[in-house]
């Protein structure tokens, strides 16, 4: 039977990493896959995570299954980090959090929930969006459409086109928004723009789903939650998909969460019963270790303060590389104004490079980035920035 199976194309991002690893050139640069790297090009284990690991291992006394939605203490920690301690949505009981295998797992749980319970719902995605978003929801059987988000001429949010599109979305559909550090553009709405977007979404009768994968990587933990908190209005329904791969450095631990917020606690319990049903038919119940690390760090004031400092260092390095990149592109006389890179947030930047230019960077300079021109700014270091900018200048015809 397997003779009828054909080869699948490589993943556009992870496949790029495979090609990078196979490249024998010693000075190669990987700006593709979305992982944080320090100035030495390493993806470090945060010291706060090291200490939390020691504590979790020392107190571990069972390997029994967790409940389907995971440890309740983890769920509470997730909610308090996203909304803040004492927030109405945390205290009212109208939010239910399930621990998922990464943010990707959270998105798939949402997809399964929509398919099983709201089968007529279409999910709207930003143009552009994370390359894996369409695949996740297609696999769950959820139809998707796109709406304008990015203005390539201005390298900015196309708010008028976005709001016009939202107003035309049918009531009962859902919209997937990036909570912060938009992937791949790095362009986020301002606080006032978030308000306008939330007003339009709720006026249209559309369910907001926020992919909240980079909290703390933009401007700060609270600042990056502005969009999520704007949508969390009294009695409003929404879904938040959290990930702790980036801000805790727990990439391989696959730690995420899906939080469904209903109009009241009673309706939330009904919704959560269907979420648990979807999880049971998928991975049954979540892994424990990574969530225990997050719960331990957030539950200890001293350890949390340490982690917040480490997170600030990562955020500062990325934002510092953005400014250095702009300065060095100008120094190497790369044609055009790249100042927009300094104003973007998170690990990713839409560089403005075309697919042929990206291919030339790869073939002639061993510089790898996604074909759309998206680069991982965290892959830029003081040691490779001059070579990178010189290559970009050459490709652009300087």
C-alpha positions, 0 to 999 in steps of 0.5 A: 500500500505504501507504494502509492505514497508520494514524497511530501515537500519539505517544510518551508521553515524546518526544511530550510534548517535541514538545508543549512545543516547540510551546507559545508560553508563555514561562514553560513548564517541561519536567519530562518527558523524562529529560535532565540540565539545569543551573541555567540549564536547559541540557544541557551538554557536560561539560568532560572530554568536550570534552577527550576529544573533542579527543584522539579526533579528533587520534589518529583514523586510520581510519573502518573498521568496529569488530568486532561487539561493539565495541572490546575496550578499551571492553568492559573499561572498561564492566566495570571501571566497573560492577564495579570493577577486579579484580572476579572477574567481570572477571578470570575471563573469564565476562563478555562486553560488547558495545557497543550504540547506547545503553542502549535498544539493549542492551535490544533485544539482550537481547530478541533473544537471549531470543527466539532462544535462550530462546523459552519465557522470560517477562520480568517488569517492575516496576510501574511501569517505564520506559514504553519497556520493554514496547515494546522487548521486545514488538518483540523477540517476548518476552512480558512480565508485571509484578510489584509494586514501588511502594507508592503509599500509603507512597511506598516500595518494596513489598518484601514483595509484590515478594518474594512475586511473585518466589517464584511466578515460573516457573523459566526466566523472566527479571526486569528490575530497575533497577540504580539510580535506578529510573525512574519512581519514584526508589525503590531497594532498600537493600543489605540489600533487594538481598540479599533480592531476589537470594536470591529471584531465584536461588532461583526459578531466574530470570535477572536482567537489570539496566537500569543506566542511571544509575550515579553519579546516585544516591549515587556510582559504587560505591554505585549498583552495589550491586545489580548487584554483589549479583547477581554471585555465583560462577557466577551468570548475569545480564545488565547493560545499561549506558548513558552518556547520563546520567553522561557526558552523551552523549545523542546519541552513543548509547553503551551496552553489554550485558554477559552474565555466564555461569557460566564462561568457556567458557559465556560464549563460547557465549553471546556467539556468539549475542549477536553473531549477534543484533547482526549481524542488527540494526545489524551493528556499533556506532558508534565515537566515543562509546565512544572518548570513554568509553574515553579518559576512564576510561583516563586517571587525571587525566581520569577524576578530572575526570569524576568531579568533574563527575558529582558536581556533577550528582548534587549539583544533582539531590539539592539540587533534591529538598530545595529542591522539598520545602521550597518545596512546604511554603512554598507550602502544597501539601497533603500531605507531600512529604518522600519526594521528598528520599529518592528518587534519580536524575533522576525522582520519582513526585510523587503527582499524578494524570493530571487534575492533570498535565493541569491543570498543562499546560493552565493553567500550561504545566508539562509532566510525564508523565501518571503524575505522573513528573517530571524533577527535573533540570528544576527550577531555582532560577529556576522552582521557586517558580512550579512549587510555586505551580502544584502547590499551586493544582492540589492545591487549596491 
